[in-house]
Structures are given as structure tokens and as C-alpha cells.
């Protein structure tokens, strides 16, 4: 039986009766749910998962008024009752490890997982969110929420708003290209195999994260990225064999060729989803790499409001604020001179947006 099913059984048979018995009025206004950060709520648990994070877990959310009045009393009572009913289990107040039972407000719950006390609203607030944190608050299950303390908020954060999504796609196109199609080549030319291996790994990760984005699904943390990636309906069936080949070979020239193939697959999907124009492939050089996804980033940014039209290319930082060649006052021709792509790949020049 899956952990989520086992935890639901625990809630129905143990937690709910205790809450109804001792706190009937507060229970009628409370939200009871389970979420978290591991294989349990992602549905990926296996025999290796059952040494951690997989025992009964419950968050009980109360309004600020109810929490101030009975929050500590409720948590102490619930833990005492659970210990008496299940002497083999060491129940304690914990957030997600072991037997976690926590009573808190919705604001504290959001703060716990995302570092802010409420769901994001404005684009910049969304951009400060880590996808893995958003996975934590949108997976799992809400068992009880008659007053909508958290259900609507979870639904509203199931995925990025469209403009934020396109902005992140543009950023990741640039980050993938810098790592896999450009700097990896440069490391090899300089005789730096360690740097090349780091960039190979980063390119693999960003490629999978781009695939998650094109499926409009948050990417999990590294341990589960590949496993869940393989279930994605779009891009992944064609992309997966390329990534496996990149990971398996010691021929770095072949790695470079495969990363070019990956870029072309992404262009196909961007066009299929009507996110960019058709962009022609070209024969790259090792010195300048293959920057076709720069063009996709350009098209994506030009479709956005000005405040979102700044590319962020920092590979390991969320907001580097580097505008490198992608501000609206540059023409596509000027930008493509930096790409070093043949002019026949450029397509029609796009006039800069005025703002």
C-alpha cells in the first residue's frame, strides 16, 4: 500500500476521532492535511524509502484566533492520545521527519515551506519561489478543510502563471545553453576536464528542468528528477535517450553533439506549443558553441511585459539581474551577432519594443 494511503488510514482511524472527541468546535473550522518533501508525497517511495520520512504525519491548521486559544493544548492532547493508542510508535511534534504531528496556522505552514506566510501573488513573488518548495505545499492530500484555510491556496499554486512560466523558460534556455552548448566546450578547449564534467551535469539537470516546464509541472529535487522525468508525456520520450547517452559516454565530442540534439528537440517543442517561431539549426563551432536556444529566449522575452523582459542567467543564483544582450532596445540582428549563428538562421528581424 502506498504511503499516502497508509497515512489516510491513520488519519481516518486515529487522528480524526481524537480531534472530534476533544476539540469538536475547532475541528469544524480546522484544516487537516499531509504534505512534505520526499518520496512519500511524490508517490515514488520504494523499499529504500522506508527507513525515513514514511511514518504517520499530520498538519492541523487553525485560524489565528483558534490557535491562540487552544493550539498548544490541542497539540499536547493529540500527541498524548496517539502515544496511548499506538505505544509502538514514538509520536512527537515534528514538521516532516518521522512521526510528525504539528498544530499551526496556515500562515506558519506557508512560512515553514516557502519562507513567506502566504501564496505568491505578484510575478516577482513567484520568481523568488523555489520549485521544490512549491512541490512541498502542493503535493500530499488535504483531508479536511470546511473553511478553506488552505485548499484554494494550494490550487492557486499548482503551477506558475503563464507570464512567469515564459520568463522562467527564457532564463533556463540561457542557463542550459551557457552550460551545455558553450562553456562545456570552452572547458575542454582549455584542458579542464573537471569543469567540463560539472557543466555536463548542470546541462543534464537544466535539460530535465526545461522538460518539466514544458509539461507545466514543478521539477523535484535531484534524487527524483530523472525518475519522474521519465513519466512526462511531452518532450521526455525523445529527450530521455539523448540524456542517457550523454550520461553514459566518455567521448566528450559525442557529448557536445548530443547536447546540440537536445537543443533542437527543445526548439521543436517550443514551436509545437507556439511559444517561439521556427528557428533553423546550423553547424556550430567548438569555440562559439550552439546558441540556438538564445533565440528561443529572445522570442519568449519579447512576448512578455517589460518588467519581466530581463533575462537572468546566473547558473546557481536565482536572480543575477544580468541583462546580457536581451534588453528590448537591441534588435535581433545585434543579438545574433553575439550568438555567432549564420544569418540564414536569423529569420525576420524583430523591431525592439518601445516602453
Long-range contacts (C-beta under 8 A, 24 or more apart in sequence): 2-43, 2-45, 3-39, 3-40, 3-41, 3-45, 3-49, 3-54, 4-34, 4-40, 4-41, 4-43, 4-140, 4-141, 6-56, 7-34, 7-40, 7-56, 7-57, 7-58, 7-141, 8-141, 8-143, 10-56, 10-58, 11-58, 11-143, 14-56, 14-82, 14-85, 14-86, 15-58, 15-78, 15-82, 16-143, 16-144, 18-77, 18-78, 18-81, 18-82, 19-60, 19-74, 19-78, 22-74, 22-77, 22-78, 22-81, 23-70, 23-74, 23-77, 26-62, 26-66, 26-70, 26-74, 27-144, 28-146, 29-62, 29-63, 29-66, 29-146, 29-147, 30-60, 30-61, 30-62, 30-66, 30-144, 30-145, 30-147, 30-149, 31-59, 31-60, 31-61, 31-106, 31-142, 31-144, 31-145, 31-147, 31-149, 31-150, 31-151, 32-58, 32-59, 32-60, 32-61, 32-142, 32-143, 32-144, 32-145, 33-58, 33-59, 33-61, 33-140, 33-141, 33-142, 33-143, 33-144, 33-145, 33-150, 34-58, 34-59, 34-140, 34-141, 34-143, 35-59, 35-113, 35-136, 35-137, 35-138, 35-139, 35-140, 36-96, 36-136, 36-139, 36-140, 37-96, 37-132, 37-135, 37-136, 37-221, 38-96, 39-224, 41-136, 41-139, 41-140, 42-135, 42-139, 42-220, 42-224, 42-228, 44-224, 44-227, 44-228, 52-97, 52-98, 53-96, 53-97, 53-98, 55-89, 55-98, 55-99, 56-89, 56-91, 56-99, 56-101, 57-96, 57-99, 57-100, 57-101, 58-100, 58-101, 58-102, 59-100, 59-102, 59-104, 59-109, 60-101, 60-102, 60-103, 60-104, 61-103, 61-104, 61-105, 61-106, 61-109, 61-149, 61-150, 62-103, 62-104, 62-105, 62-149, 63-105, 63-147, 63-149, 64-105, 64-107, 67-103, 67-104, 67-105, 71-103, 71-104, 71-105, 72-103, 74-103, 75-101, 75-102, 75-103, 78-103, 106-149, 106-150, 106-153, 109-137, 109-150, 110-137, 110-153, 113-137, 118-153, 119-153, 119-156, 119-157, 120-157, 123-161, 123-163, 123-164, 123-167, 123-307, 123-308, 126-160, 126-161, 126-164, 127-164, 127-167, 127-168, 127-318, 127-319, 128-318, 128-319, 130-318, 131-209, 131-212, 131-218, 131-219, 131-220, 132-218, 132-219, 132-220, 132-221, 134-218, 135-218, 135-220, 138-218, 159-216, 159-217, 159-218, 160-216, 163-304, 163-305, 163-308, 164-308, 165-213, 165-216, 166-275, 166-300, 166-303, 166-304, 166-308, 167-300, 167-301, 167-304, 167-308, 168-213, 169-210, 169-213, 169-214, 169-275, 169-296, 169-297, 169-300, 170-296, 170-297, 170-300, 170-301, 170-304, 170-311, 170-326, 171-297, 171-311, 171-312, 171-313, 172-206, 172-209, 172-210, 172-213, 173-210, 173-266, 173-293, 173-294, 173-296, 173-297, 173-300, 174-293, 174-294, 174-297, 174-311, 174-313, 174-324, 174-326, 175-206, 175-313, 175-314, 175-315, 176-203, 176-206, 176-207, 176-210, 176-263, 176-293, 177-263, 177-289, 177-290, 177-291, 177-292, 177-293, 177-294, 178-313, 178-315, 179-203, 179-206, 179-315, 180-204, 180-206, 180-207, 180-259, 180-262, 180-263, 181-259, 181-260, 181-263, 181-284, 181-289, 181-290, 181-291, 181-292, 181-293, 182-288, 182-289, 182-290, 182-291, 183-289, 184-255, 184-256, 184-259, 185-256, 185-286, 185-287, 185-289, 186-287, 186-289, 188-252, 188-256, 188-286, 189-286, 189-287, 196-252, 200-246, 200-255, 202-315, 203-246, 203-259, 203-262, 204-243, 204-246, 204-247, 207-239, 207-243, 207-262, 207-266, 208-243, 210-235, 210-266, 211-235, 211-236, 211-239, 214-266, 214-269, 214-270, 214-273, 234-269, 235-265, 235-266, 235-269, 238-265, 239-265, 256-286, 259-290, 260-284, 260-290, 263-290, 263-292, 263-293, 264-292, 266-293, 266-296, 267-292, 267-293, 267-296, 270-296, 270-299, 275-299, 275-300, 275-303, 276-300, 277-347, 278-347, 279-345, 279-347, 280-344, 280-345, 280-347, 281-345, 282-341, 282-342, 282-344, 282-345, 285-340, 288-339, 288-340, 291-339, 291-340, 291-341, 292-341, 292-345, 294-325, 294-335, 294-338, 294-339, 295-332, 295-336, 295-339, 295-341, 295-345, 297-326, 298-326, 298-332, 298-335, 298-350, 301-326, 302-328, 302-350, 302-353, 306-353, 306-355, 309-353, 328-352, 328-353, 328-354, 328-355
